[in-house]
Amino acid sequence: MKYQIKYSKAAICDLDRIWLEVFKASQSYDITVQYIDDLMDKVES
């Protein structure tokens, strides 16, 4: 069975905040994108 993930506005705001914090800590766009992609993959699984 395939599920469709729908993120609430609050969840999207949290992801934006996480993105900024990871970028500040890593100073790397690629690392930040990979971190968020991995996080969203975990949510999907």
Sequence and secondary structure as in RCSB ss.txt:
>XXXX:A:sequence
MKYQIKYSKAAICDLDRIWLEVFKASQSYDITVQYIDDLMDKVES
>XXXX:A:secstr
        HHHHHHHHHHHHHHHHHH  HHHHHHHHHHHHHHHH 
